[in-house]
């Protein structure tokens, strides 16, 4: 059952990551890449439920690999990656988004959590 669970988790997280990329390119007029970032705030699709679904997808893929391999070292790597993202990358990314999208981003941050998904999608302007 371990391999089936790992494969399922990896597939679900991969689909989430792909959905995030498509959502960013369609709604944000940009890409997920920092050098070609979005030109509009993206708060729909997966981003309407959680602020950083791409991070969740990537960490979930890492956990799927750890499960597949039965490796605590890979689990440690995933945890370290999450901590680096939380304390190094996220603050810089959020500063940039606050500068770029001002009050709209501030309202989004107050309404959509970073790690815990909403049960209903965020609706901008409400």
DRENTORKOL-3810 file (N, C-alpha, C; in nm, 4 decimals):
REM DRENTORKOL-3810
@n.u->0.0798; n.v->-0.1207; n.w->0.0000; ca.u->0.0000; ca.v->0.0000; ca.w->0.0000; c.u->0.0835; c.v->0.1263; c.w->0.0000
@n.u->0.2077; n.v->0.1164; n.w->0.0459; ca.u->0.2937; ca.v->0.2340; ca.w->0.0554; c.u->0.3208; c.v->0.2943; c.w->-0.0825
@n.u->0.3489; n.v->0.2089; n.w->-0.1819; ca.u->0.3776; ca.v->0.2591; ca.w->-0.3169; c.u->0.2532; c.v->0.3205; c.w->-0.3808
@n.u->0.1372; n.v->0.2605; n.w->-0.3587; ca.u->0.0126; ca.v->0.3160; ca.w->-0.4122; c.u->-0.0159; c.v->0.4525; c.w->-0.3502
@n.u->0.0015; n.v->0.4633; n.w->-0.2190; ca.u->-0.0198; ca.v->0.5912; ca.w->-0.1514; c.u->0.0792; c.v->0.6963; c.w->-0.2028
@n.u->0.2042; n.v->0.6585; n.w->-0.2185; ca.u->0.3061; ca.v->0.7510; ca.w->-0.2690; c.u->0.2732; c.v->0.7964; c.w->-0.4104
@n.u->0.2334; n.v->0.7036; n.w->-0.4954; ca.u->0.1981; ca.v->0.7376; ca.w->-0.6341; c.u->0.0772; c.v->0.8293; c.w->-0.6388
@n.u->-0.0219; n.v->0.8013; n.w->-0.5570; ca.u->-0.1429; ca.v->0.8846; ca.w->-0.5532; c.u->-0.1095; c.v->1.0247; c.w->-0.5042
@n.u->-0.0331; n.v->1.0349; n.w->-0.3965; ca.u->0.0058; ca.v->1.1653; ca.w->-0.3436; c.u->0.0866; c.v->1.2435; c.w->-0.4464
@n.u->0.1814; n.v->1.1785; n.w->-0.5114; ca.u->0.2635; ca.v->1.2455; ca.w->-0.6115; c.u->0.1776; c.v->1.2943; c.w->-0.7279
@n.u->0.0837; n.v->1.2127; n.w->-0.7718; ca.u->-0.0041; ca.v->1.2503; ca.w->-0.8831; c.u->-0.0923; c.v->1.3691; c.w->-0.8455
@n.u->-0.1545; n.v->1.3640; n.w->-0.7286; ca.u->-0.2415; ca.v->1.4735; ca.w->-0.6840; c.u->-0.1617; c.v->1.6030; c.w->-0.6709
@n.u->-0.0441; n.v->1.5960; n.w->-0.6108; ca.u->0.0386; ca.v->1.7156; ca.w->-0.5931; c.u->0.0892; c.v->1.7684; c.w->-0.7274
@n.u->0.1197; n.v->1.6802; n.w->-0.8193; ca.u->0.1631; ca.v->1.7225; ca.w->-0.9524; c.u->0.0500; c.v->1.7933; c.w->-1.0257
@n.u->-0.0704; n.v->1.7394; n.w->-1.0169; ca.u->-0.1854; ca.v->1.8047; ca.w->-1.0791; c.u->-0.2122; c.v->1.9416; c.w->-1.0160
@n.u->-0.1959; n.v->1.9513; n.w->-0.8847; ca.u->-0.2106; ca.v->2.0802; ca.w->-0.8178; c.u->-0.1068; c.v->2.1793; c.w->-0.8701
@n.u->0.0176; n.v->2.1364; n.w->-0.8804; ca.u->0.1233; ca.v->2.2236; ca.w->-0.9313; c.u->0.0962; c.v->2.2701; c.w->-1.0734
@n.u->0.0524; n.v->2.1791; n.w->-1.1586; ca.u->0.0198; ca.v->2.2161; ca.w->-1.2968; c.u->-0.0976; c.v->2.3132; c.w->-1.3020
@n.u->-0.1991; n.v->2.2890; n.w->-1.2195; ca.u->-0.3142; ca.v->2.3793; ca.w->-1.2126; c.u->-0.2705; c.v->2.5184; c.w->-1.1677
@n.u->-0.1798; n.v->2.5241; n.w->-1.0722; ca.u->-0.1283; ca.v->2.6534; ca.w->-1.0253; c.u->-0.0578; c.v->2.7279; c.w->-1.1383
@n.u->0.0274; n.v->2.6580; n.w->-1.2113; ca.u->0.0989; ca.v->2.7209; ca.w->-1.3221; c.u->0.0039; c.v->2.7740; c.w->-1.4277
@n.u->-0.0966; n.v->2.6962; n.w->-1.4626; ca.u->-0.1956; ca.v->2.7414; ca.w->-1.5605; c.u->-0.2752; c.v->2.8611; c.w->-1.5084
@n.u->-0.3121; n.v->2.8554; n.w->-1.3813; ca.u->-0.3882; ca.v->2.9657; ca.w->-1.3219; c.u->-0.3065; c.v->3.0938; c.w->-1.3227
@n.u->-0.1800; n.v->3.0849; n.w->-1.2868; ca.u->-0.0935; ca.v->3.2030; ca.w->-1.2864; c.u->-0.0781; c.v->3.2595; c.w->-1.4274
@n.u->-0.0567; n.v->3.1737; n.w->-1.5248; ca.u->-0.0355; ca.v->3.2240; ca.w->-1.6599; c.u->-0.1628; c.v->3.2826; c.w->-1.7191
@n.u->-0.2770; n.v->3.2240; n.w->-1.6905; ca.u->-0.4036; ca.v->3.2743; ca.w->-1.7457; c.u->-0.4548; c.v->3.3977; c.w->-1.6728
@n.u->-0.4552; n.v->3.3934; n.w->-1.5417; ca.u->-0.5155; ca.v->3.5023; ca.w->-1.4633; c.u->-0.4159; c.v->3.6110; c.w->-1.4247
@n.u->-0.2889; n.v->3.5757; n.w->-1.4181; ca.u->-0.1904; ca.v->3.6715; ca.w->-1.3703; c.u->-0.1098; c.v->3.7405; c.w->-1.4779
@n.u->-0.1294; n.v->3.6997; n.w->-1.6030; ca.u->-0.0548; ca.v->3.7589; ca.w->-1.7155; c.u->0.0958; c.v->3.7535; c.w->-1.6884
@n.u->0.1419; n.v->3.6371; n.w->-1.6484; ca.u->0.2837; ca.v->3.6154; ca.w->-1.6215; c.u->0.3073; c.v->3.4673; c.w->-1.6045
@n.u->0.4158; n.v->3.4333; n.w->-1.5380; ca.u->0.4491; ca.v->3.2927; ca.w->-1.5146; c.u->0.4819; c.v->3.2735; c.w->-1.3671
@n.u->0.4957; n.v->3.1483; n.w->-1.3230; ca.u->0.5375; ca.v->3.1226; ca.w->-1.1849; c.u->0.6841; c.v->3.1592; c.w->-1.1594
@n.u->0.7589; n.v->3.1918; n.w->-1.2637; ca.u->0.9014; ca.v->3.2204; ca.w->-1.2482; c.u->0.9234; c.v->3.3635; c.w->-1.1982
@n.u->1.0135; n.v->3.3829; n.w->-1.1026; ca.u->1.0357; ca.v->3.5172; ca.w->-1.0463; c.u->1.0771; c.v->3.6225; c.w->-1.1499
@n.u->1.1500; n.v->3.5826; n.w->-1.2542; ca.u->1.1940; ca.v->3.6813; ca.w->-1.3527; c.u->1.0848; c.v->3.7169; c.w->-1.4537
@n.u->0.9719; n.v->3.6483; n.w->-1.4506; ca.u->0.8574; ca.v->3.6796; ca.w->-1.5367; c.u->0.7302; c.v->3.6660; c.w->-1.4540
@n.u->0.7289; n.v->3.7334; n.w->-1.3404; ca.u->0.6196; ca.v->3.7194; ca.w->-1.2439; c.u->0.4889; c.v->3.7766; c.w->-1.2991
@n.u->0.3829; n.v->3.7512; n.w->-1.2255; ca.u->0.2506; ca.v->3.7954; ca.w->-1.2676; c.u->0.2388; c.v->3.9469; c.w->-1.2660
@n.u->0.1481; n.v->3.9969; n.w->-1.3481; ca.u->0.1179; ca.v->4.1397; ca.w->-1.3552; c.u->-0.0137; c.v->4.1728; c.w->-1.2874
@n.u->-0.0880; n.v->4.0688; n.w->-1.2531; ca.u->-0.2143; ca.v->4.0855; ca.w->-1.1805; c.u->-0.2136; c.v->3.9894; c.w->-1.0620
@n.u->-0.2764; n.v->4.0316; n.w->-0.9529; ca.u->-0.2872; ca.v->3.9458; ca.w->-0.8353; c.u->-0.3739; c.v->3.8247; c.w->-0.8685
@n.u->-0.3243; n.v->3.7070; n.w->-0.8398; ca.u->-0.3975; ca.v->3.5829; ca.w->-0.8653; c.u->-0.4564; c.v->3.5355; c.w->-0.7328
@n.u->-0.5893; n.v->3.5358; n.w->-0.7264; ca.u->-0.6568; ca.v->3.4945; ca.w->-0.6031; c.u->-0.7720; c.v->3.3995; c.w->-0.6340
@n.u->-0.7658; n.v->3.3357; n.w->-0.7488; ca.u->-0.8678; ca.v->3.2389; ca.w->-0.7886; c.u->-0.8044; c.v->3.1021; c.w->-0.8077
@n.u->-0.8865; n.v->3.0053; n.w->-0.8437; ca.u->-0.8357; ca.v->2.8691; ca.w->-0.8584; c.u->-0.7801; c.v->2.8219; c.w->-0.7248
@n.u->-0.6691; n.v->2.7502; n.w->-0.7255; ca.u->-0.6120; ca.v->2.7023; ca.w->-0.5988; c.u->-0.5747; c.v->2.8173; c.w->-0.5048
@n.u->-0.5427; n.v->2.9331; n.w->-0.5618; ca.u->-0.5029; ca.v->3.0494; ca.w->-0.4815; c.u->-0.6207; c.v->3.1094; c.w->-0.4049
@n.u->-0.7415; n.v->3.0712; n.w->-0.4387; ca.u->-0.8580; ca.v->3.1158; ca.w->-0.3644; c.u->-0.8781; c.v->3.0386; c.w->-0.2352
@n.u->-0.8045; n.v->2.9301; n.w->-0.2195; ca.u->-0.8174; ca.v->2.8467; ca.w->-0.0998; c.u->-0.6969; c.v->2.8564; c.w->-0.0075
@n.u->-0.5802; n.v->2.8740; n.w->-0.0666; ca.u->-0.4561; ca.v->2.8801; ca.w->0.0111; c.u->-0.3578; c.v->2.9689; c.w->-0.0642
@n.u->-0.2783; n.v->3.0472; n.w->0.0079; ca.u->-0.1939; ca.v->3.1471; ca.w->-0.0584; c.u->-0.0801; c.v->3.0885; c.w->-0.1408
@n.u->-0.0291; n.v->2.9752; n.w->-0.1038; ca.u->0.0876; ca.v->2.9214; ca.w->-0.1742; c.u->0.0689; c.v->2.7750; c.w->-0.2115
@n.u->-0.0270; n.v->2.7485; n.w->-0.2983; ca.u->-0.0525; ca.v->2.6092; ca.w->-0.3329; c.u->0.0638; c.v->2.5437; c.w->-0.4081
@n.u->0.1460; n.v->2.6222; n.w->-0.4784; ca.u->0.2609; ca.v->2.5622; ca.w->-0.5473; c.u->0.3620; c.v->2.5074; c.w->-0.4472
@n.u->0.3767; n.v->2.5754; n.w->-0.3356; ca.u->0.4679; ca.v->2.5270; ca.w->-0.2310; c.u->0.4120; c.v->2.3985; c.w->-0.1714
@n.u->0.2824; n.v->2.3978; n.w->-0.1449; ca.u->0.2175; ca.v->2.2774; ca.w->-0.0924; c.u->0.2377; c.v->2.1618; c.w->-0.1911
@n.u->0.2202; n.v->2.1896; n.w->-0.3206; ca.u->0.2375; ca.v->2.0857; ca.w->-0.4228; c.u->0.3807; c.v->2.0321; c.w->-0.4217
@n.u->0.4786; n.v->2.1203; n.w->-0.4178; ca.u->0.6183; ca.v->2.0773; ca.w->-0.4187; c.u->0.6567; c.v->1.9986; c.w->-0.2948
@n.u->0.6134; n.v->2.0462; n.w->-0.1794; ca.u->0.6423; ca.v->1.9734; ca.w->-0.0552; c.u->0.5712; c.v->1.8385; c.w->-0.0543
@n.u->0.4488; n.v->1.8360; n.w->-0.1053; ca.u->0.3748; ca.v->1.7106; ca.w->-0.1134; c.u->0.4420; c.v->1.6101; c.w->-0.2061
@n.u->0.4968; n.v->1.6597; n.w->-0.3176; ca.u->0.5714; ca.v->1.5703; ca.w->-0.4068; c.u->0.6943; c.v->1.5133; c.w->-0.3352
@n.u->0.7615; n.v->1.5986; n.w->-0.2587; ca.u->0.8772; ca.v->1.5517; ca.w->-0.1825; c.u->0.8392; c.v->1.4456; c.w->-0.0813
@n.u->0.7261; n.v->1.4664; n.w->-0.0132; ca.u->0.6803; ca.v->1.3654; ca.w->0.0830; c.u->0.6418; c.v->1.2360; c.w->0.0127
@n.u->0.5862; n.v->1.2475; n.w->-0.1082; ca.u->0.5524; ca.v->1.1270; ca.w->-0.1840; c.u->0.6790; c.v->1.0476; c.w->-0.2174
@n.u->0.7846; n.v->1.1177; n.w->-0.2551; ca.u->0.9121; ca.v->1.0510; ca.w->-0.2842; c.u->0.9662; c.v->0.9846; c.w->-0.1571
@n.u->0.9567; n.v->1.0565; n.w->-0.0442; ca.u->1.0030; ca.v->0.9995; ca.w->0.0832; c.u->0.9255; c.v->0.8730; c.w->0.1164
@n.u->0.7946; n.v->0.8767; n.w->0.0935; ca.u->0.7111; ca.v->0.7605; ca.w->0.1207; c.u->0.7474; c.v->0.6449; c.w->0.0272
@n.u->0.7667; n.v->0.6750; n.w->-0.0993; ca.u->0.8023; ca.v->0.5726; ca.w->-0.1980; c.u->0.9337; c.v->0.5029; c.w->-0.1589
@n.u->1.0307; n.v->0.5867; n.w->-0.1184; ca.u->1.1627; ca.v->0.5332; ca.w->-0.0828; c.u->1.1699; c.v->0.4811; c.w->0.0604
@n.u->1.0720; n.v->0.5201; n.w->0.1430; ca.u->1.0787; ca.v->0.4863; ca.w->0.2849; c.u->1.1963; c.v->0.5555; c.w->0.3517
@n.u->1.2197; n.v->0.6815; n.w->0.3128; ca.u->1.3405; ca.v->0.7527; ca.w->0.3551; c.u->1.3107; c.v->0.8686; c.w->0.4502
@n.u->1.3629; n.v->0.8570; n.w->0.5721; ca.u->1.3515; ca.v->0.9671; ca.w->0.6681; c.u->1.4419; c.v->1.0834; c.w->0.6285
@n.u->1.5475; n.v->1.0550; n.w->0.5553; ca.u->1.6376; ca.v->1.1625; ca.w->0.5081; c.u->1.5617; c.v->1.2531; c.w->0.4118
@n.u->1.4818; n.v->1.1955; n.w->0.3238; ca.u->1.4033; ca.v->1.2766; ca.w->0.2305; c.u->1.2961; c.v->1.3547; c.w->0.3068
@n.u->1.2370; n.v->1.2960; n.w->0.4091; ca.u->1.1412; ca.v->1.3695; ca.w->0.4928; c.u->1.2109; c.v->1.4910; c.w->0.5553
@n.u->1.3321; n.v->1.4712; n.w->0.6063; ca.u->1.4079; ca.v->1.5821; ca.w->0.6655; c.u->1.4358; c.v->1.6903; c.w->0.5608
@n.u->1.4693; n.v->1.6494; n.w->0.4404; ca.u->1.4940; ca.v->1.7433; ca.w->0.3309; c.u->1.3674; c.v->1.8243; c.w->0.3010
@n.u->1.2518; n.v->1.7593; n.w->0.2985; ca.u->1.1250; ca.v->1.8279; ca.w->0.2730; c.u->1.0963; c.v->1.9282; c.w->0.3851
@n.u->1.1172; n.v->1.8871; n.w->0.5088; ca.u->1.0948; ca.v->1.9774; ca.w->0.6224; c.u->1.1892; c.v->2.0964; c.w->0.6147
@n.u->1.3162; n.v->2.0716; n.w->0.5852; ca.u->1.4129; ca.v->2.1800; ca.w->0.5709; c.u->1.3718; c.v->2.2751; c.w->0.4578
@n.u->1.3280; n.v->2.2194; n.w->0.3459; ca.u->1.2809; ca.v->2.3030; ca.w->0.2350; c.u->1.1627; c.v->2.3893; c.w->0.2749
@n.u->1.0692; n.v->2.3315; n.w->0.3495; ca.u->0.9539; ca.v->2.4081; ca.w->0.3976; c.u->0.9941; c.v->2.5201; c.w->0.4920
@n.u->1.0896; n.v->2.4916; n.w->0.5798; ca.u->1.1369; ca.v->2.5953; ca.w->0.6733; c.u->1.2101; c.v->2.7069; c.w->0.6000
@n.u->1.2923; n.v->2.6708; n.w->0.5027; ca.u->1.3625; ca.v->2.7734; ca.w->0.4236; c.u->1.2608; c.v->2.8590; c.w->0.3493
@n.u->1.1614; n.v->2.7962; n.w->0.2922; ca.u->1.0601; ca.v->2.8735; ca.w->0.2205; c.u->0.9851; c.v->2.9655; c.w->0.3177
@n.u->0.9451; n.v->2.9124; n.w->0.4327; ca.u->0.8670; ca.v->2.9894; ca.w->0.5304; c.u->0.9436; c.v->3.1104; c.w->0.5835
@n.u->1.0709; n.v->3.0922; n.w->0.6147; ca.u->1.1445; ca.v->3.1977; ca.w->0.6846; c.u->1.2393; c.v->3.2788; c.w->0.5976
@n.u->1.2679; n.v->3.2351; n.w->0.4758; ca.u->1.3580; ca.v->3.3096; ca.w->0.3876; c.u->1.2853; c.v->3.3583; c.w->0.2625
@n.u->1.2241; n.v->3.2668; n.w->0.1913; ca.u->1.1630; ca.v->3.3010; ca.w->0.0621; c.u->1.0303; c.v->3.3742; c.w->0.0798
@n.u->0.9419; n.v->3.3218; n.w->0.1618; ca.u->0.8081; ca.v->3.3795; ca.w->0.1775; c.u->0.8099; c.v->3.5257; c.w->0.2181
@n.u->0.8886; n.v->3.5655; n.w->0.3192; ca.u->0.8875; ca.v->3.7079; ca.w->0.3560; c.u->0.9279; c.v->3.7997; c.w->0.2393
@n.u->1.0275; n.v->3.7604; n.w->0.1627; ca.u->1.0699; ca.v->3.8429; ca.w->0.0491; c.u->0.9610; c.v->3.8459; c.w->-0.0582
@n.u->0.9016; n.v->3.7317; n.w->-0.0848; ca.u->0.7946; ca.v->3.7247; ca.w->-0.1841; c.u->0.6754; c.v->3.8100; c.w->-0.1424
@n.u->0.6387; n.v->3.8024; n.w->-0.0151; ca.u->0.5236; ca.v->3.8789; ca.w->0.0323; c.u->0.5510; c.v->4.0288; c.w->0.0334
@n.u->0.6742; n.v->4.0699; n.w->0.0637; ca.u->0.7086; ca.v->4.2132; ca.w->0.0542; c.u->0.6893; c.v->4.2626; c.w->-0.0887
@n.u->0.7373; n.v->4.1838; n.w->-0.1837; ca.u->0.7243; ca.v->4.2204; ca.w->-0.3244; c.u->0.5771; c.v->4.2295; c.w->-0.3650
@n.u->0.4967; n.v->4.1342; n.w->-0.3230; ca.u->0.3546; ca.v->4.1358; ca.w->-0.3575; c.u->0.2819; c.v->4.2528; c.w->-0.2923
@n.u->0.3188; n.v->4.2875; n.w->-0.1678; ca.u->0.2589; ca.v->4.4046; ca.w->-0.1025; c.u->0.2932; c.v->4.5321; c.w->-0.1801
@n.u->0.4174; n.v->4.5438; n.w->-0.2243; ca.u->0.4581; ca.v->4.6611; ca.w->-0.3021; c.u->0.3859; c.v->4.6672; c.w->-0.4359
@n.u->0.3687; n.v->4.5542; n.w->-0.4975; ca.u->0.3118; ca.v->4.5485; ca.w->-0.6319; c.u->0.1594; c.v->4.5628; c.w->-0.6324
@n.u->0.0922; n.v->4.5009; n.w->-0.5346; ca.u->-0.0541; ca.v->4.4959; ca.w->-0.5380; c.u->-0.1219; c.v->4.5653; c.w->-0.4195
@n.u->-0.0438; n.v->4.6247; n.w->-0.3310; ca.u->-0.0905; ca.v->4.7110; ca.w->-0.2212; c.u->-0.2093; c.v->4.6536; c.w->-0.1437
@n.u->-0.3170; n.v->4.7321; n.w->-0.1360; ca.u->-0.4318; ca.v->4.6969; ca.w->-0.0522; c.u->-0.4985; c.v->4.5668; c.w->-0.0962
@n.u->-0.5013; n.v->4.5398; n.w->-0.2264; ca.u->-0.5629; ca.v->4.4154; ca.w->-0.2739; c.u->-0.4913; c.v->4.2947; c.w->-0.2145
@n.u->-0.3590; n.v->4.3006; n.w->-0.2107; ca.u->-0.2835; ca.v->4.1891; ca.w->-0.1539; c.u->-0.3030; c.v->4.1837; c.w->-0.0024
@n.u->-0.3069; n.v->4.2990; n.w->0.0623; ca.u->-0.3302; ca.v->4.3022; ca.w->0.2068; c.u->-0.4617; c.v->4.2360; c.w->0.2446
@n.u->-0.5672; n.v->4.2644; n.w->0.1690; ca.u->-0.6968; ca.v->4.2027; ca.w->0.1964; c.u->-0.6905; c.v->4.0524; c.w->0.1707
@n.u->-0.6225; n.v->4.0138; n.w->0.0649; ca.u->-0.6068; ca.v->3.8718; ca.w->0.0318; c.u->-0.5347; c.v->3.7991; c.w->0.1458
@n.u->-0.4273; n.v->3.8568; n.w->0.1970; ca.u->-0.3507; ca.v->3.7958; ca.w->0.3064; c.u->-0.4375; c.v->3.7798; c.w->0.4317
@n.u->-0.5222; n.v->3.8781; n.w->0.4578; ca.u->-0.6099; ca.v->3.8696; ca.w->0.5748; c.u->-0.7183; c.v->3.7631; c.w->0.5577
@n.u->-0.7521; n.v->3.7315; n.w->0.4327; ca.u->-0.8626; ca.v->3.6402; ca.w->0.4049; c.u->-0.8202; c.v->3.4968; c.w->0.3741
@n.u->-0.6984; n.v->3.4793; n.w->0.3218; ca.u->-0.6521; ca.v->3.3471; ca.w->0.2789; c.u->-0.5228; c.v->3.3143; c.w->0.3533
@n.u->-0.5231; n.v->3.2042; n.w->0.4255; ca.u->-0.4066; ca.v->3.1658; ca.w->0.5055; c.u->-0.2966; c.v->3.1057; c.w->0.4187
@n.u->-0.1790; n.v->3.1002; n.w->0.4759; ca.u->-0.0614; ca.v->3.0513; ca.w->0.4052; c.u->-0.0559; c.v->2.8990; c.w->0.3998
@n.u->-0.0864; n.v->2.8324; n.w->0.5086; ca.u->-0.0684; ca.v->2.6870; ca.w->0.5175; c.u->-0.1979; c.v->2.6091; c.w->0.5354
@n.u->-0.3039; n.v->2.6737; n.w->0.5791; ca.u->-0.4298; ca.v->2.6038; ca.w->0.6065; c.u->-0.5350; c.v->2.6506; c.w->0.5061
@n.u->-0.5852; n.v->2.5602; n.w->0.4229; ca.u->-0.6814; ca.v->2.6020; ca.w->0.3194; c.u->-0.8144; c.v->2.6497; c.w->0.3772
@n.u->-0.8760; n.v->2.7417; n.w->0.3034; ca.u->-1.0136; ca.v->2.7840; ca.w->0.3322; c.u->-1.1072; c.v->2.6724; c.w->0.2887
@n.u->-1.2272; n.v->2.6709; n.w->0.3438; ca.u->-1.3276; ca.v->2.5738; ca.w->0.3010; c.u->-1.4058; c.v->2.6242; c.w->0.1797
@n.u->-1.4131; n.v->2.7553; n.w->0.1651; ca.u->-1.4807; ca.v->2.8172; ca.w->0.0506; c.u->-1.3815; c.v->2.9079; c.w->-0.0205
@n.u->-1.3973; n.v->2.9267; n.w->-0.1500; ca.u->-1.3005; ca.v->3.0096; ca.w->-0.2226; c.u->-1.3107; c.v->3.1567; c.w->-0.1860
@n.u->-1.1983; n.v->3.2227; n.w->-0.1885; ca.u->-1.1882; ca.v->3.3663; ca.w->-0.1643; c.u->-1.2536; c.v->3.4408; c.w->-0.2792
@n.u->-1.3269; n.v->3.5435; n.w->-0.2465; ca.u->-1.3881; ca.v->3.6293; ca.w->-0.3469; c.u->-1.3342; c.v->3.7707; c.w->-0.3271
@n.u->-1.2536; n.v->3.8191; n.w->-0.4180; ca.u->-1.1954; ca.v->3.9534; ca.w->-0.4076; c.u->-1.3081; c.v->4.0560; c.w->-0.3995
@n.u->-1.2872; n.v->4.1559; n.w->-0.3148; ca.u->-1.3839; ca.v->4.2640; ca.w->-0.3007; c.u->-1.4956; c.v->4.2353; c.w->-0.2031
@n.u->-1.4943; n.v->4.1190; n.w->-0.1394; ca.u->-1.5985; ca.v->4.0848; ca.w->-0.0412; c.u->-1.5441; c.v->4.0899; c.w->0.0981
END
